[in-house]
């Protein structure tokens, strides 16, 4: 029997490699590790993003259009629901 490193829940793991009781706890740890990495390297993430957008201009444009469409549709739904 082991204890989850995040929430402290006692759980019977099927493998020695398991450290967390659920997907939720695992995602929380990943988020915290990612945040720590970003805080330790403030310019790295922006550098990676700029490089990716430069290498894939069509994809970046496509993603921006999709985001804009979702934003506009959400506004329309809110207006039609309230009006």
Backbone bond lengths (Angstrom), bond angles and torsions (degrees), N, CA, C in turn:
res aa  C-N    CA-C-N  psi(-1)  N-CA   C-N-CA  omega(-1)  CA-C   N-CA-C  phi
1 X - - - 1.453 - - 1.525 107.98 -
2 X 1.321 115.35 132.83 1.451 121.78 178.14 1.521 109.37 -119.37
3 X 1.331 114.13 171.55 1.456 120.70 177.53 1.523 107.72 -119.84
4 X 1.327 115.96 133.82 1.463 121.47 178.13 1.528 108.76 -61.31
5 X 1.317 116.26 135.07 1.461 120.51 -177.34 1.519 113.25 -72.53
6 X 1.304 117.86 -14.05 1.455 121.30 -177.81 1.525 112.12 -100.07
7 X 1.308 116.58 -58.93 1.465 119.68 -173.03 1.525 113.50 -99.21
8 X 1.328 117.39 -11.08 1.459 120.19 178.24 1.512 115.21 80.57
9 X 1.315 117.09 9.65 1.453 121.59 179.70 1.532 110.22 -69.92
10 X 1.320 116.76 133.23 1.461 120.23 174.41 1.517 107.70 -79.78
11 X 1.330 115.28 131.60 1.454 118.62 -176.84 1.522 109.14 -151.63
12 X 1.312 115.51 148.11 1.458 122.07 177.62 1.525 107.76 -88.54
13 X 1.316 116.55 109.74 1.455 121.02 -179.54 1.522 110.07 -86.24
14 X 1.318 115.81 150.48 1.462 121.01 179.76 1.517 111.72 -90.18
15 X 1.326 116.77 -10.75 1.457 120.92 -178.00 1.525 109.39 -145.29
16 X 1.314 116.65 151.34 1.462 120.34 177.86 1.521 112.12 -66.80
17 X 1.319 116.60 -25.69 1.458 121.08 -175.61 1.535 112.77 -72.19
18 X 1.315 117.94 -21.62 1.462 120.75 -178.98 1.517 110.79 -68.47
19 X 1.341 115.35 135.79 1.455 120.86 179.79 1.518 112.36 -123.30
20 X 1.344 116.12 -15.99 1.457 120.70 -174.27 1.527 110.04 -126.86
21 X 1.327 115.81 151.53 1.462 120.23 -174.33 1.527 113.34 -80.85
22 X 1.330 117.72 -25.27 1.460 118.81 -175.23 1.518 110.98 -147.00
23 X 1.305 114.18 170.44 1.464 121.24 176.56 1.525 109.74 -63.82
24 X 1.307 116.76 -34.35 1.462 121.95 179.39 1.532 111.27 -61.90
25 X 1.324 116.94 -44.89 1.468 120.99 178.55 1.526 110.62 -66.09
26 X 1.330 117.19 -39.75 1.452 120.87 179.28 1.524 111.08 -64.03
27 X 1.332 116.85 -41.87 1.457 120.96 178.80 1.524 111.29 -65.41
28 X 1.316 116.17 -36.99 1.466 120.06 178.49 1.529 110.96 -62.85
29 X 1.339 116.72 -42.79 1.465 120.98 178.61 1.522 110.48 -64.87
30 X 1.334 116.57 -43.02 1.466 120.09 179.43 1.520 110.06 -61.50
31 X 1.331 117.69 -42.70 1.461 121.72 179.02 1.530 110.02 -60.35
32 X 1.331 117.14 -46.15 1.463 120.85 -178.78 1.530 111.42 -64.26
33 X 1.336 117.24 -39.93 1.465 120.49 177.77 1.526 110.96 -65.47
34 X 1.338 116.44 -42.63 1.457 120.41 178.99 1.526 111.33 -63.07
35 X 1.330 116.53 -42.06 1.469 120.56 178.21 1.524 110.93 -62.94
36 X 1.319 117.18 -42.27 1.459 121.04 179.15 1.527 110.08 -62.82
37 X 1.334 117.10 -40.47 1.459 120.82 178.90 1.525 110.25 -63.68
38 X 1.335 116.31 -44.25 1.463 119.99 -179.74 1.530 111.72 -63.91
39 X 1.321 117.25 -39.45 1.459 120.34 179.78 1.526 111.35 -68.74
40 X 1.324 116.86 -33.11 1.465 120.93 179.62 1.534 111.25 -75.73
41 X 1.324 117.96 -26.36 1.464 122.73 -177.81 1.522 109.45 -130.58
42 X 1.324 118.35 75.33 1.469 120.52 -172.07 1.524 115.81 -60.64
43 X 1.324 119.64 -33.76 1.452 120.12 -176.83 1.519 114.54 -91.13
44 X 1.326 117.39 -12.51 1.461 120.93 -174.47 1.525 112.89 -63.94
45 X 1.317 117.19 -46.02 1.468 120.16 -177.25 1.522 110.65 -63.37
46 X 1.319 116.87 -42.17 1.462 120.26 178.55 1.523 110.23 -64.30
47 X 1.322 116.02 -38.98 1.467 120.62 178.50 1.529 110.70 -62.95
48 X 1.338 116.88 -44.45 1.463 120.98 178.08 1.524 110.95 -62.00
49 X 1.329 116.54 -42.07 1.462 120.30 -179.58 1.526 111.38 -64.36
50 X 1.332 116.77 -45.38 1.467 120.13 178.89 1.526 110.89 -60.84
51 X 1.317 116.45 -43.29 1.461 120.80 -179.41 1.529 110.36 -63.64
52 X 1.337 117.52 -44.08 1.464 121.46 -179.76 1.530 111.05 -63.57
53 X 1.340 116.95 -44.00 1.464 119.98 179.48 1.527 111.39 -64.77
54 X 1.342 117.40 -36.54 1.460 120.82 178.62 1.531 111.10 -67.65
55 X 1.334 116.68 -38.06 1.458 120.80 -179.58 1.523 112.81 -76.72
56 X 1.331 117.32 -25.71 1.467 121.84 -176.17 1.528 110.69 -130.03
57 X 1.329 118.62 66.10 1.468 119.37 -175.74 1.530 113.27 -63.58
58 X 1.306 117.78 -35.71 1.471 120.17 179.94 1.510 111.79 -66.63
59 X 1.317 116.52 -40.21 1.459 121.24 -179.81 1.530 110.77 -66.46
60 X 1.323 116.45 -43.36 1.466 120.30 179.31 1.524 110.24 -61.97
61 X 1.325 116.74 -41.60 1.456 121.23 178.78 1.518 110.76 -64.86
62 X 1.324 116.55 -41.60 1.466 122.17 179.17 1.531 110.53 -61.90
63 X 1.328 116.57 -43.97 1.458 120.95 -179.94 1.524 111.22 -65.08
64 X 1.319 117.01 -39.42 1.462 120.78 178.74 1.528 110.40 -64.04
65 X 1.333 116.65 -42.35 1.467 120.39 178.44 1.525 111.21 -63.45
66 X 1.329 116.60 -42.77 1.468 120.47 179.98 1.529 110.62 -63.45
67 X 1.332 116.65 -41.72 1.465 120.42 178.58 1.524 110.10 -62.34
68 X 1.331 117.07 -44.50 1.459 121.64 -179.63 1.528 110.73 -62.03
69 X 1.339 117.08 -43.23 1.464 120.64 179.71 1.526 111.11 -61.97
70 X 1.361 116.36 -43.91 1.472 119.66 178.34 1.526 110.85 -61.74
71 X 1.312 116.29 -40.99 1.462 121.22 -179.43 1.529 110.49 -63.31
72 X 1.330 116.64 -46.96 1.466 121.43 -179.75 1.527 110.77 -64.71
73 X 1.335 117.82 -44.08 1.469 120.57 179.22 1.519 111.05 -61.35
74 X 1.321 117.15 -39.27 1.464 120.98 178.39 1.526 110.24 -63.03
75 X 1.338 116.93 -42.33 1.464 120.75 178.56 1.520 110.82 -63.54
76 X 1.316 116.42 -41.97 1.471 120.54 -179.45 1.524 110.00 -63.73
77 X 1.338 117.07 -43.29 1.465 120.71 179.18 1.516 111.33 -62.91
78 X 1.317 116.93 -40.92 1.463 120.72 179.52 1.532 110.64 -65.23
79 X 1.319 116.44 -42.19 1.473 120.85 -179.74 1.527 111.35 -67.44
80 X 1.335 116.98 -41.55 1.462 119.40 -179.10 1.525 111.19 -71.64
81 X 1.307 116.84 -30.42 1.460 120.55 178.54 1.522 112.19 -72.55
82 X 1.332 116.03 -34.71 1.457 120.84 -178.82 1.522 111.75 -86.36
83 X 1.319 117.70 -25.09 1.455 121.27 -172.60 1.440 114.11 -96.13
